Amino acid sequence: MRTVELLLDEAADLAVREAWRRLADAGLPSQARHRSPTNSPHLTLAACRELTAPIRWELAEVAAALPLPVRCTGVVCFERPTSVLAWALDLDLALANLHRRVWEAVASDSPLEHLNPFHAPERWSPHITLGRTRRAGAFAGRRVPELLPAPPLSIRLTTLRSYDTETGALEVLEPRT
């Protein structure tokens, strides 16, 4: 699978890494435990089997719209197949439009059964993951917000990239020149 993600500005990246560290220090699930050099704070927009030429063409237009300012709205916890602790982002019109363009790009040249339904525009909840585990309820009943630094009020989404889950390769998706 190939993800399509947005990277954060330097200040927001550092704030997320501090949150990861604090969770790990408290013995809670944390993205800090993922030691891969490709692990960095990001916002996942979509995932597909491959980035075909038509998908890449559309994503180059999306990359040209960056940087994009967004607002962090606080801590959120998801109980999907995994427990996820995250900082939620405000789904304003600009972010919704950017996400819809990415979704339409990957859906235009991918079998729908290979796309994650949580990334569909009507179900997508923009967030930056702080910790994740397969253990249900891992963050419930804990004073997690007190452990975390205050989330940045404003974040700039700066770079569009893709991560290949099979090879571990990262690719920055550049705007067309």
CORMO-V332250 format. One record per pair of residues at least 6 apart in sequence whose ideal C-beta (glycine too) atoms are under 8 Angstrom apart, sorted by sequence separation. I is the first residue (numbers start at 0). J is the second residue. D is the distance in Angstrom with one decimal. If there is no record, write none. Layout:
[[I/J/D] [I/J/D]]
This chain:
[[6/12/7.4] [22/28/6.9] [23/29/4.0] [76/82/7.0] [77/83/4.3] [88/94/6.8] [116/122/6.2] [117/123/6.7] [162/168/7.6] [163/169/7.8] [22/29/3.7] [47/54/6.9] [76/83/6.9] [117/124/7.8] [130/137/7.7] [162/169/5.7] [163/170/7.5] [7/15/6.8] [23/31/4.3] [30/38/6.5] [50/58/7.3] [76/84/5.4] [77/85/7.1] [90/98/8.0] [106/114/6.2] [130/138/7.1] [161/169/7.3] [162/170/8.0] [20/29/7.6] [22/31/6.9] [23/32/6.1] [75/84/7.8] [76/85/7.6] [105/114/6.5] [160/169/5.9] [161/170/4.8] [19/29/4.9] [30/40/7.7] [74/84/7.0] [75/85/5.4] [160/170/6.3] [19/30/4.9] [20/31/5.5] [74/85/7.4] [75/86/7.3] [160/171/5.1] [161/172/5.9] [19/31/3.7] [74/86/6.4] [75/87/4.1] [159/171/7.2] [160/172/6.1] [73/86/7.0] [74/87/7.4] [158/171/6.0] [159/172/4.3] [72/86/8.0] [73/87/6.1] [16/31/7.3] [71/86/5.3] [72/87/4.7] [71/87/7.1] [72/88/6.7] [102/118/6.4] [71/88/6.0] [72/89/5.2] [102/119/6.6] [70/88/6.9] [71/89/7.6] [102/120/5.5] [129/147/7.2] [69/88/5.0] [70/89/4.2] [69/89/6.3] [70/91/7.2] [99/120/5.0] [102/123/7.7] [69/91/7.1] [98/120/6.3] [16/40/6.7] [69/93/7.9] [15/40/3.7] [69/94/5.5] [95/120/7.2] [98/123/6.0] [67/93/6.0] [12/39/6.8] [67/94/6.7] [98/125/7.2] [127/154/8.0] [12/40/5.1] [11/40/7.1] [67/97/6.1] [94/125/6.1] [6/39/6.5] [7/40/5.2] [64/97/6.1] [90/123/7.8] [6/40/7.5] [7/41/7.0] [90/124/7.7] [6/41/5.5] [7/42/7.5] [90/125/5.6] [5/41/6.3] [61/97/6.2] [89/125/7.9] [4/41/4.2] [5/42/4.5] [87/124/7.0] [88/125/4.0] [4/42/6.4] [79/117/7.0] [87/125/7.1] [88/126/6.3] [4/43/5.2] [5/44/6.5] [61/100/5.2] [87/126/5.1] [88/127/7.0] [3/43/7.5] [4/44/6.4] [60/100/7.2] [61/101/5.7] [86/126/6.4] [2/43/5.7] [3/44/4.8] [85/126/3.7] [86/127/4.8] [3/45/4.7] [85/127/5.8] [2/45/7.4] [3/46/7.0] [57/100/6.9] [58/101/6.8] [61/104/7.1] [83/126/7.6] [85/128/5.0] [86/129/6.5] [2/46/4.7] [3/47/7.6] [84/128/7.5] [85/129/5.7] [1/46/6.6] [83/128/5.8] [84/129/4.9] [0/46/5.0] [1/47/5.8] [42/88/6.8] [57/103/7.3] [58/104/5.5] [84/130/4.4] [0/47/7.0] [1/48/7.2] [3/50/7.9] [57/104/3.5] [77/124/7.3] [83/130/7.3] [84/131/7.5] [0/48/6.4] [1/49/6.1] [83/131/4.9] [1/50/5.2] [75/124/7.4] [77/126/7.7] [82/131/7.0] [54/104/5.1] [57/107/7.1] [81/131/5.4] [82/132/5.3] [53/104/7.8] [54/105/5.8] [75/126/6.0] [81/132/6.3] [82/133/7.7] [81/133/5.4] [82/134/6.2] [44/97/7.8] [54/107/7.0] [80/133/7.6] [82/135/6.0] [28/82/7.2] [44/98/5.5] [53/107/6.2] [54/108/5.2] [82/136/6.3] [84/138/4.8] [3/58/6.6] [53/108/4.7] [54/109/7.4] [82/137/4.3] [28/84/7.3] [45/101/5.2] [69/125/7.4] [71/127/7.9] [82/138/5.8] [27/84/7.8] [44/101/4.3] [45/102/5.5] [51/108/4.7] [78/135/6.4] [82/139/8.0] [8/66/7.2] [44/102/7.3] [47/105/4.2] [51/109/7.9] [78/136/7.1] [45/104/8.0] [46/105/7.6] [84/143/6.3] [5/65/7.5] [45/105/4.7] [49/109/7.9] [47/108/8.0] [48/109/6.0] [5/67/7.6] [22/84/7.4] [47/109/4.3] [48/110/7.6] [76/138/5.1] [94/156/7.9] [76/139/7.4] [86/150/4.6] [48/113/5.1] [47/113/6.5] [88/154/7.2] [47/114/6.3] [18/86/7.5] [46/114/7.2] [45/114/7.0] [46/115/5.4] [74/143/6.8] [45/115/7.3] [74/144/5.1] [15/86/7.3] [46/118/6.6] [45/118/4.6] [74/147/6.7] [44/118/6.9] [43/118/7.3] [74/150/7.4] [73/150/6.3] [44/123/8.0] [71/150/4.3] [71/151/5.6] [71/152/6.2] [70/152/6.6] [71/153/7.4] [42/125/5.9] [70/153/6.1] [71/154/5.9] [42/126/7.3] [69/153/7.5] [70/154/7.6] [42/127/5.9] [68/153/6.0] [69/154/5.2] [41/127/7.1] [68/154/7.3] [69/155/7.7] [40/127/5.7] [68/155/5.4] [69/156/6.0] [67/155/7.0] [68/156/7.8] [66/155/4.5] [67/156/4.6] [66/156/6.2] [65/156/6.4] [66/157/4.7] [65/157/5.9] [65/158/6.7] [65/159/6.4] [62/158/8.0] [62/159/4.3] [3/101/5.4] [30/128/5.9] [61/159/6.1] [30/129/6.4] [29/129/6.9] [30/130/6.3] [29/130/4.6] [30/131/7.0] [58/159/6.4] [3/105/6.6] [28/130/4.0] [27/130/5.9] [28/131/6.0] [28/132/3.8] [28/134/7.5] [22/129/6.1] [22/130/5.0] [28/137/5.6] [65/174/7.9] [19/129/6.2] [27/137/7.2] [28/138/7.7] [62/172/5.3] [18/129/5.0] [19/130/7.5] [27/138/7.1] [50/161/5.9] [61/172/7.9] [62/173/5.9] [63/174/3.7] [15/127/5.8] [62/174/4.2] [63/175/6.9] [59/172/6.9] [15/129/7.0] [27/141/7.1] [42/156/6.3] [58/172/5.0] [59/173/6.7] [60/174/7.4] [59/174/5.5] [60/175/7.0] [27/143/7.0] [59/175/4.2] [55/172/7.3] [46/164/8.0] [27/146/7.6] [41/160/7.5] [56/175/7.8] [7/127/7.2] [50/170/7.9] [22/143/7.6] [25/146/5.4] [50/172/7.9] [22/146/6.6] [21/146/5.1] [22/147/7.5] [37/162/6.3] [21/147/6.0] [21/148/7.0] [18/147/4.9] [18/148/5.9] [37/167/6.1] [17/148/5.1] [18/150/7.8] [35/167/6.9] [37/169/5.2] [14/148/6.0] [14/150/6.8] [14/151/5.0] [11/151/4.8] [10/151/6.4] [11/154/4.2] [11/155/7.2] [8/154/6.5] [7/154/5.5] [8/155/4.0] [7/155/7.2] [8/156/7.8] [7/156/6.5] [8/157/5.4] [6/156/7.2] [7/157/6.8] [5/156/4.1] [6/157/5.7] [5/157/7.5] [6/158/4.2] [5/158/6.9] [6/159/8.0] [5/159/6.0] [6/160/6.1] [4/159/7.4] [5/160/7.7] [3/159/7.0] [4/160/5.4] [3/160/7.9] [4/161/7.1] [3/161/5.7] [4/162/6.5] [2/161/6.0] [1/161/5.0] [2/162/4.6] [1/162/7.1] [1/163/5.6] [2/164/7.1] [0/163/7.7] [1/164/7.5] [0/164/4.6] [0/165/7.3] [3/172/7.4]]
